[in-house]
Amino acid sequence: MRMLVTGATGFVGRHLARLLESRGIEMIAVSQGSTDALNIDIRDRDAVIAAFRDSQPDTVVHLAAVAYVPDANADPGLADAVNRGGTINVLDGAREVGARMLFVSSGAAYGPVPREQQPILETQPLGASDSYGKSKVAAEQECIDRAGVQDIVRVRPFNHTGPGQASQYVCSDFALQLAKAEAGLREPRIEVGDLRAERDFSDVRDVVRAYVDLLDAGEAGEVYNVCSGKPTPIQDVLGLLVEQATVPVEVAVQQERLRPGEVSRAYGSYEKIQSAVGWEPRIALRDTLGELLAGWRGELSRDRAGAHG
């Protein structure tokens, strides 16, 4: 089987590539600005269609997006052009060659959901309140409009983390600060925002396994949550990391790290995907965070070795 993956050199794409290699699935990598993949801007419809015609994939995983929420909210026009407009181009490419497609939306599409309506089910009305979530809702609608014409499965992942995640995301940010403190590269202090917010964290390797499972056996036209099924306070994320640190640290709340209007709790149910394909999360959050911290330790060690080499 040949699978075309957009955003293939990003955080999730790299983990997906490792899983596909382990399963003997050929991957056609598409990623803007990369020398390790087909260098295509998904906003360029002609280039996207040509890539599909040339590679003739059987399946598609569409990961490419403006994925960092503050970036999307700072430039709504770009978020729409990439997340909705780019999705239209990828959908057209998949239609051109008759490929089955997995569209990766986001749990952010639900927007703020009252606590009494959580865990969030796929039947929850979409109510995205920011530019990122709205761009994902719009892209989902493009998929819905093609139901019965194209073979498309939608997925709404909640927060996910793991080794190699960029440091602007909260788990990786804390882990990098800790690794630097251990290495003597910063004061033994962790700067944080609101630790009371509760989020649904999964390991990225569990998430990409869900994507492949859904491409294998998910029902066309359906949408599935991918999540841990439980809310974790950011305070607990920090605690799990600090437990594994080799130096004592203090915690300092920074006003500039607080996000006005941030949703206090958001977590989903994975009952539907479990029923459909037998998927459930396997990797404990403590283990995920430990590997994330170890990854930053290794990167800092390599940087120091290079500086002295």
C-alpha positions, -999 to 999 in steps of 0.1 A, spaced: 0 0 0 12 35 -8 2 63 16 6 100 9 12 121 40 10 158 41 29 176 68 51 145 69 82 161 84 63 177 113 60 163 149 32 139 142 43 131 107 77 119 119 61 95 143 36 83 117 66 77 93 82 54 119 50 34 124 44 30 86 80 18 82 75 -8 109 43 -20 91 59 -21 57 37 7 43 53 29 16 50 66 25 50 95 0 61 124 21 48 159 14 60 189 34 66 225 26 102 237 29 117 203 35 145 186 16 133 152 30 100 152 13 81 166 -18 84 203 -12 48 215 -18 27 243 -3 -7 227 0 -22 261 -10 -8 255 -45 -36 234 -61 -17 226 -93 13 213 -73 -9 192 -50 -28 176 -79 5 169 -98 19 151 -67 -11 129 -65 -10 121 -102 27 113 -101 26 92 -69 -8 74 -73 -13 68 -35 -39 43 -22 -45 63 10 -39 98 23 -33 112 58 -38 150 57 -17 164 86 -5 197 71 -20 227 88 -13 259 107 -14 238 139 -1 261 167 -32 278 180 -17 312 188 -2 314 152 -36 306 137 -54 331 159 -28 358 151 -34 354 113 -69 340 107 -65 346 69 -35 323 68 -52 297 90 -82 296 66 -61 295 35 -40 266 48 -64 246 70 -95 250 48 -82 259 14 -53 235 16 -77 207 26 -98 214 -5 -67 209 -27 -58 177 -9 -94 164 -12 -93 172 -49 -60 153 -53 -74 123 -35 -105 124 -57 -83 125 -88 -67 91 -80 -95 75 -60 -75 75 -27 -91 69 7 -84 99 29 -80 105 66 -86 142 75 -70 152 107 -93 179 124 -90 188 161 -108 186 194 -107 224 192 -135 221 167 -159 216 196 -150 249 213 -159 255 249 -182 227 262 -199 228 296 -185 205 322 -217 186 325 -215 177 288 -181 161 291 -165 138 282 -171 152 248 -188 128 223 -186 131 185 -223 141 185 -215 173 204 -224 203 182 -193 221 169 -188 255 185 -152 266 178 -146 300 193 -112 309 179 -97 311 144 -79 278 146 -109 258 156 -131 276 131 -107 268 103 -108 231 113 -146 232 113 -146 247 79 -123 221 66 -144 193 81 -174 208 63 -155 204 30 -152 167 38 -188 164 48 -199 179 16 -182 151 -3 -199 123 16 -210 95 -7 -187 108 -34 -153 104 -18 -140 79 8 -131 102 37 -127 95 74 -124 124 98 -106 124 131 -106 149 160 -75 144 181 -73 161 215 -39 173 229 -10 150 222 26 151 231 58 130 231 94 130 221 103 156 195 75 180 202 82 217 196 89 237 227 60 261 223 36 234 234 31 232 272 44 197 279 75 202 258 80 237 272 81 225 307 104 196 298 129 218 280 130 242 309 137 213 332 164 199 310 181 233 308 179 236 346 195 202 350 223 211 326 230 244 344 218 265 314 191 283 333 181 290 369 163 261 386 130 277 380 101 267 358 80 295 344 43 286 339 9 299 330 -24 287 344 -18 253 360 -55 248 368 -66 242 332 -74 206 325 -67 190 292 -69 155 275 -33 144 268 -24 114 247 10 100 235 16 109 199 25 73 191 -9 62 203 -24 89 181 -7 78 149 -16 42 156 -52 54 157 -48 71 124 -36 40 107 -62 18 124 -89 42 111 -76 42 76 -77 4 78 -112 0 92 -129 33 100 -162 40 83 -163 65 54 -182 96 63 -177 92 101 -157 112 126 -138 98 156 -123 113 186 -87 103 195 -80 111 231 -71 96 266 -107 99 279 -96 118 310 -89 154 321 -54 161 334 -47 194 352 -16 212 338 -4 211 375 -2 173 373 17 175 340 43 197 357 43 174 388 50 143 367 79 160 350 94 175 382 92 140 398 117 128 371 140 158 373 175 155 387 175 189 404 150 207 426 132 235 409 108 263 420 77 272 400 70 308 389 37 319 374 43 344 346 15 368 337 24 368 300 18 331 299 -18 334 309 -43 332 281 -75 352 286 -106 332 281 -89 299 281 -112 269 284 -109 255 319 -116 218 311 -118 198 279 -117 161 275 -132 136 252 -145 101 249 -128 74 228 -157 50 230 -166 53 193 -131 46 179 -127 17 204 -160 2 192 -151 7 156 -115 -5 154 -105 -17 189 -82 13 195 -75 25 230 -45 45 245 -16 23 257 11 47 269 9 62 303 13 100 305 42 97 330 61 75 305 54 99 277 66 129 297 97 110 308 106 103 272 99 139 262 123 151 290 149 125 280 147 137 244 155 173 254 183 161 277 198 143 247 194 173 224 211 197 248 239 172 254 245 169 216 245 207 213 271 210 240 292 183 224 290 200 191 300 234 206 331 218 221 339 197 190 
